[in-house]
């Protein structure tokens, strides 16, 4: 596994590699490049290894997602399937609330299908985003139990899974109180305004079975990729 080399400079953050199975929350406020980070990492990794990945976007259509990635110069990997729930949403509107789609079950069936087709080549999965998934689900009772088994399913398929989750600027997401302890890692992508200008950064808050830095590292968008720069030293507000 070459996870830590899939984005330039990421090896400055991860001292040892991130091995499957892992469920990783990728959190941050709007504009912190959560989607771009996950997509760029997956695309580069898959092109280098010739393995397979599935990117599921609930926030936008496949066409919109690809257009956004193209604007950053990030190429689509031929080994990555991108799917959205546009058709399912339309079906839900037609059948009414009494016959709502079980989205967790649908995602599991989709993963099982690609695992059957690609076998051990299927290594990476992304769900963008957890908040959007919750907004689509009619029955949110016993959510902690549901997510426990959903994350277990991802691990059982021996995947590294990226679960994108919105997080308020400068604050904690309320979801961290529930899902934060169920996952194997939390990668926070933040926005720093302490120096009079907006700067993006990456910070690993949690990562099981992996040696990593806990410092904030500057994150920079470059044509065709994303790069992790050196640590951001706190100066105080």
C-alpha positions, -999 to +999 in steps of 0.1 A: +000+000+000+014+034-010-013+056+007+013+081+022+028+087-012-004+093-031-003+131-025+029+151-026+041+157+009+017+134+027+046+113+039+055+143+061+023+136+080+022+098+080+054+082+092+041+047+085+016+037+059-022+035+064-031-002+058-066-016+052-091-021+066-096+015+077-126+038+079-114+074+078-135+105+085-124+134+064-138+165+081-137+203+076-157+234+068-169+244+033-139+253+011-114+231+029-110+208-001-124+176+014-137+163-018-106+173-038-083+157-013-101+124-013-105+123-051-069+133-058-055+108-034-077+080-048-070+089-084-032+090-080-031+058-059-053+039-084-033+050-114-001+039-098-013+005-085-038-005-112-063-013-084-100-003-083-119+023-063-155+035-059-164+071-053-200+077-043-211+114-043-244+124-027-237+161-028-237+165-067-241+146-099-213+127-115-211+153-143-208+182-118-182+163-097-160+156-128-163+192-139-151+204-106-121+180-106-113+190-141-111+226-131-084+217-107-066+197-134-071+164-115-074+136-140-100+108-138-085+074-131-099+047-154-098+024-124-123+045-104-161+042-107-180+074-097-217+071-089-244+094-076-279+088-063-297+110-088-319+081-101-327+069-066-337+103-055-361+106-084-376+072-076-381+082-040-400+113-050-422+091-072-430+063-048-435+085-017-423+084+019-439+050+026-415+032+003-382+051+009-350+036-004-327+020+022-295+039+012-272+021+035-284-012+021-280+001-015-245+012-009-236-022+006-251-039-024-231-017-047-199-024-028-206-061-029-211-060-066-178-043-073-160-066-049-174-095-068-163-080-101-129-067-091-120-090-062-090-080-042-082-052-067-111-032-050-091-012-024-106+023-020-141+036-013-154+071-007-187+084+006-193+121+000-209+130+023-222+115+056-244+145+062-260+141+028-266+105+035-284+113+068-306+139+051-318+112+026-326+087+053-362+087+066-355+065+097-326+080+117-334+060+149-307+039+163-282+056+140-252+048+161-260+011+158-266+014+120-233+032+115-215+006+136-226-021+113-221+000+082-185+007+091-180-029+100-192-039+065-166-016+050-138-032+071-151-067+063-144-059+026-109-049+036-112-014+022-097+020+030-129+041+032-130+078+031-162+092+047-165+130+041-182+149+069-190+186+071-176+205+101-182+240+112-153+265+109-134+265+142-158+240+158-166+204+164-192+186+144-220+171+164-215+139+145-180+135+160-197+126+193-212+095+177-192+085+146-158+098+157-151+069+181-164+043+156-139+051+129-102+043+127-090+077+118-100+114+116-083+137+090-093+173+096-089+198+067-092+232+081-090+269+073-065+292+091-070+330+091-046+338+119-020+355+096-044+379+079-050+356+049-068+323+043-046+292+045-057+256+042-042+229+064-044+192+071-042+177+106-045+141+116-066+139+149-067+101+151-052+072+132-052+037+146-021+015+140-002+042+122+026+066+133+017+101+123+022+138+131-004+157+150+007+191+138-012+212+113+004+210+078-003+236+051-023+223+022-020+238-013-039+233-045-017+229-075-026+224-111-033+187-115-029+178-078-028+188-042+004+191-021+010+190+017+036+215+027+054+220+060+039+224+095+020+256+104+034+270+136+007+286+158+013+323+165-019+329+186-048+351+178 
